[in-house]
Amino acid sequence: MHMPSGLTLSTLERPWEGNTPEVSCIPEGVYICRRFNSPTYGETFIIEDVHGRTYILFHPGNGIENSKGCILIAQRHAIWDNALKIGDSRKGFEEFMSELEGVEEFELIISVYSPEYP
């Protein structure tokens, strides 16, 4: 995730499972994210109008087991226990929120990344 200031953070989501609540990442699309006060995670952003889904947040976490369909934010990607993880999630999340201080909403574009090979 590239922030306006050039800050680069790592994100992690669950794999695509047909948009099934609590087990799938969200579908490709353009979404509005609004500042939100979560009882679990405190001040964060919620992704609005995800078809068939509610309460999709940005929050810290190191592996997909820490997400029920939300987007996890951290400082870096890592592999441990033979799985893709993200590291320093609390620091990364704090940087994310600091960068968005004073911002009430932003647009999020979710797209599938398909690298082109020579």
GIBELQUI-V481704 format. One record per residue. N is the residue number from 1. RES is the residue in one letter. SS is DSSP state (a for helix, b for strand, c for the rest). PSI is psi in radians with two decimals (NA if undefined). Layout:
[[N | RES | SS | PSI] [N | RES | SS | PSI]]
This chain:
[[1 | M | c | 2.14] [2 | H | b | 2.17] [3 | M | c | 2.81] [4 | P | c | -0.57] [5 | S | c | -0.09] [6 | G | c | -0.06] [7 | L | c | 2.28] [8 | T | b | 2.21] [9 | L | c | 2.84] [10 | S | b | 2.52] [11 | T | b | 2.78] [12 | L | b | 2.36] [13 | E | c | 2.88] [14 | R | c | 2.76] [15 | P | c | 2.88] [16 | W | c | 2.15] [17 | E | c | 0.82] [18 | G | c | 0.42] [19 | N | c | 0.41] [20 | T | c | 2.18] [21 | P | c | 2.39] [22 | E | c | -0.02] [23 | V | c | -0.15] [24 | S | c | 2.68] [25 | C | c | 2.99] [26 | I | c | 2.74] [27 | P | c | 2.79] [28 | E | c | 2.56] [29 | G | b | -3.12] [30 | V | b | 2.22] [31 | Y | b | 2.69] [32 | I | b | 2.30] [33 | C | b | 2.25] [34 | R | b | 2.56] [35 | R | b | 2.44] [36 | F | b | 2.47] [37 | N | b | 1.82] [38 | S | b | 2.36] [39 | P | c | -0.49] [40 | T | c | -0.77] [41 | Y | c | -0.05] [42 | G | b | -2.61] [43 | E | b | 2.25] [44 | T | b | -2.79] [45 | F | b | 2.48] [46 | I | b | 2.46] [47 | I | b | 2.09] [48 | E | c | 2.73] [49 | D | c | 0.75] [50 | V | c | 2.01] [51 | H | c | 2.17] [52 | G | c | 0.16] [53 | R | c | 2.71] [54 | T | c | 2.84] [55 | Y | c | 0.78] [56 | I | b | 2.03] [57 | L | b | 2.87] [58 | F | b | 2.31] [59 | H | b | 2.89] [60 | P | b | 2.72] [61 | G | c | 2.69] [62 | N | c | -0.31] [63 | G | c | 2.90] [64 | I | a | -0.37] [65 | E | a | -0.24] [66 | N | a | 0.09] [67 | S | c | 2.45] [68 | K | c | 0.80] [69 | G | c | -0.02] [70 | C | c | 3.04] [71 | I | b | 2.09] [72 | L | b | 2.51] [73 | I | b | 2.42] [74 | A | b | -3.10] [75 | Q | c | -0.45] [76 | R | b | 2.75] [77 | H | b | 2.67] [78 | A | b | 2.84] [79 | I | b | 2.17] [80 | W | b | 2.73] [81 | D | c | 0.63] [82 | N | c | 0.53] [83 | A | b | 2.60] [84 | L | b | 2.24] [85 | K | b | 3.08] [86 | I | b | 2.57] [87 | G | b | 2.79] [88 | D | c | 0.87] [89 | S | a | -0.69] [90 | R | a | -0.74] [91 | K | a | -0.76] [92 | G | a | -0.75] [93 | F | a | -0.71] [94 | E | a | -0.70] [95 | E | a | -0.73] [96 | F | a | -0.89] [97 | M | a | -0.64] [98 | S | a | -0.74] [99 | E | a | -0.54] [100 | L | c | 0.29] [101 | E | c | 2.27] [102 | G | c | -0.13] [103 | V | c | 2.23] [104 | E | c | -0.47] [105 | E | b | 2.73] [106 | F | b | 2.85] [107 | E | b | 2.37] [108 | L | b | 2.24] [109 | I | b | 2.09] [110 | I | b | 2.14] [111 | S | c | 2.73] [112 | V | c | 2.29] [113 | Y | c | 2.10] [114 | S | c | 1.73] [115 | P | c | 2.54] [116 | E | c | 2.35] [117 | Y | c | 2.51] [118 | P | c | NA]]
